[in-house]
Amino acid sequence: AALLLHEPSESADERLAVWRGLLATRSAHPKLLAGVSNFAVAQIAALETATGERPVANEIEFHPWVSDETFRLVHWCRERQISVIAYNSLGGKRNQARGNVVAELAKRHRVSNAQVLLRFALQHGVRVIPGATSRAHIEQNLNLSCFALDETETALLRGSARPKAFAKYATHR
């Protein structure tokens, strides 16, 4: 199990105090892991510099329409063996996995729109934690290795218009 320091909205001193608390809890319970959510490079680096401990994971919003800065954050985390876990990969509870390009790629690969977006994240080294409302959704979420997006398709997704469902979410802080 993992404990996540969620949202870096506190001051740097408060973040560090909470991080130290998570590390102390982890020391008392060695099977627990300590991670963060929505942290930027500087915020993660500050925690590590102060404590010598790096988060095992950073949970962030991730989909084709996040900022270039978010893609740089993913790369930075992966270089440091910090797992990146995606949320809102499908656009939230309503209008899930919409978009003309998403639908075109789903049709081309004979998969669902959700599978296209989840595959996109996996191909960028990002772990996904999609919800599911039916057995069919669970099976689709588990069946992501039956296809791959090539570089052209990935670029097409990145360059496409952000579906409205994704516009209400921020990237990372």
C-alpha positions in Angstrom: 0.0 0.0 0.0 1.1 3.6 -0.6 0.4 6.8 1.2 0.3 9.9 -1.0 1.0 13.4 0.1 -1.9 14.9 -2.0 -1.8 18.4 -3.5 1.2 20.5 -2.8 -0.9 23.5 -1.8 0.7 24.0 1.6 3.8 26.0 2.1 7.2 24.4 1.6 7.6 24.0 5.3 4.2 22.4 5.7 4.9 20.0 2.8 8.1 19.0 4.4 6.5 18.4 7.8 3.8 16.3 6.2 6.4 14.4 4.1 8.4 13.7 7.3 5.2 12.4 8.9 4.6 10.0 6.0 8.2 8.8 6.3 7.8 8.2 10.0 4.6 6.3 9.4 6.4 4.2 6.7 9.3 3.5 9.2 6.7 2.1 11.6 5.0 0.1 8.9 7.7 -1.1 6.4 5.3 -2.4 3.9 3.9 1.1 3.2 5.3 3.2 0.4 5.4 7.0 0.4 4.5 9.0 -2.6 3.1 12.3 -3.8 0.3 13.6 -6.0 0.3 16.6 -8.3 3.9 17.6 -7.4 6.2 19.4 -9.8 9.9 18.8 -10.2 11.1 21.5 -7.7 8.6 20.3 -5.0 9.8 16.7 -5.3 13.5 17.7 -5.4 13.0 19.9 -2.2 11.5 16.9 -0.3 14.4 14.7 -1.4 17.0 17.3 -0.6 15.6 17.9 2.9 15.2 14.2 3.9 17.3 12.1 1.5 14.1 10.3 0.6 12.5 10.3 -2.8 8.8 9.6 -3.3 8.1 6.2 -5.0 5.3 7.7 -7.1 3.8 10.9 -8.3 0.1 10.7 -9.3 -0.7 13.4 -11.9 -3.4 14.1 -14.5 -2.1 12.5 -17.8 -3.6 12.3 -21.2 -2.6 13.5 -24.7 -3.6 17.1 -24.0 -1.5 17.8 -20.9 1.2 20.5 -21.2 4.7 19.9 -22.5 5.8 20.7 -19.0 3.8 17.6 -17.8 5.6 15.4 -20.3 8.9 16.8 -19.0 7.8 16.0 -15.5 7.0 12.4 -16.5 10.4 12.1 -18.1 12.2 13.6 -15.0 10.3 11.2 -12.7 11.0 8.2 -14.8 14.7 9.0 -14.9 14.7 8.9 -11.1 12.7 5.7 -10.8 9.6 7.6 -9.5 6.5 5.8 -10.9 4.1 8.2 -12.5 0.4 7.2 -12.0 -2.3 8.8 -14.2 -5.6 10.1 -13.1 -8.3 11.6 -15.4 -6.9 9.7 -18.4 -10.4 9.3 -19.7 -11.7 12.8 -19.1 -13.6 12.3 -15.8 -17.0 10.8 -15.1 -18.8 12.4 -18.0 -17.9 12.4 -21.7 -15.3 9.8 -21.1 -12.7 9.2 -23.8 -14.2 11.5 -26.4 -12.5 13.2 -29.4 -12.6 12.8 -33.1 -9.0 11.6 -33.3 -9.5 9.2 -30.4 -12.5 7.7 -32.1 -10.7 7.4 -35.4 -7.8 5.6 -33.8 -10.1 3.3 -31.9 -11.9 2.4 -35.1 -8.6 1.8 -36.8 -7.3 -0.6 -34.1 -10.8 -2.1 -33.4 -10.6 -1.1 -29.7 -12.6 1.3 -27.5 -11.8 5.0 -27.2 -10.8 4.4 -23.5 -8.3 1.8 -24.7 -6.7 4.3 -27.0 -6.2 6.8 -24.2 -5.0 4.2 -21.7 -2.5 2.8 -24.3 -1.2 6.3 -24.9 -0.4 6.7 -21.2 1.2 3.2 -21.0 3.4 3.9 -24.0 4.7 7.0 -22.2 5.6 4.9 -19.2 2.7 6.2 -17.1 0.7 3.7 -15.0 -3.1 4.0 -15.3 -5.8 3.5 -12.7 -9.1 3.7 -14.7 -12.4 3.2 -13.2 -14.9 0.7 -14.6 -18.6 0.5 -14.4 -19.1 -3.0 -15.9 -17.3 -6.3 -16.6 -16.8 -5.2 -20.2 -15.0 -2.1 -19.1 -12.8 -4.1 -16.8 -11.9 -6.5 -19.6 -11.2 -3.6 -22.0 -8.9 -2.0 -19.3 -7.0 -5.2 -18.9 -6.7 -5.8 -22.7 -4.3 -3.1 -23.7 -1.5 -5.1 -25.1 -3.4 -6.2 -28.2 -2.3 -3.0 -30.1 0.2 -0.2 -30.0 0.1 3.4 -31.2 2.8 4.3 -33.7 4.7 7.6 -33.6 2.4 9.2 -36.2 -0.7 8.2 -34.2 0.8 9.5 -31.0 1.7 12.8 -32.6 -1.8 13.0 -34.1 -3.4 12.6 -30.6 -1.0 15.1 -29.1 -1.8 17.6 -31.8 -5.6 17.1 -31.8 -8.0 19.5 -30.2 -8.6 18.8 -26.5 -12.1 17.4 -26.0 -14.3 19.6 -23.8 -14.4 16.9 -21.1 -10.7 17.4 -20.5 -10.8 21.2 -20.4 -12.1 21.4 -16.8 -9.0 19.8 -15.3 -5.7 21.4 -14.7 -2.4 19.7 -15.6 0.0 19.6 -12.7 0.9 22.4 -10.3 
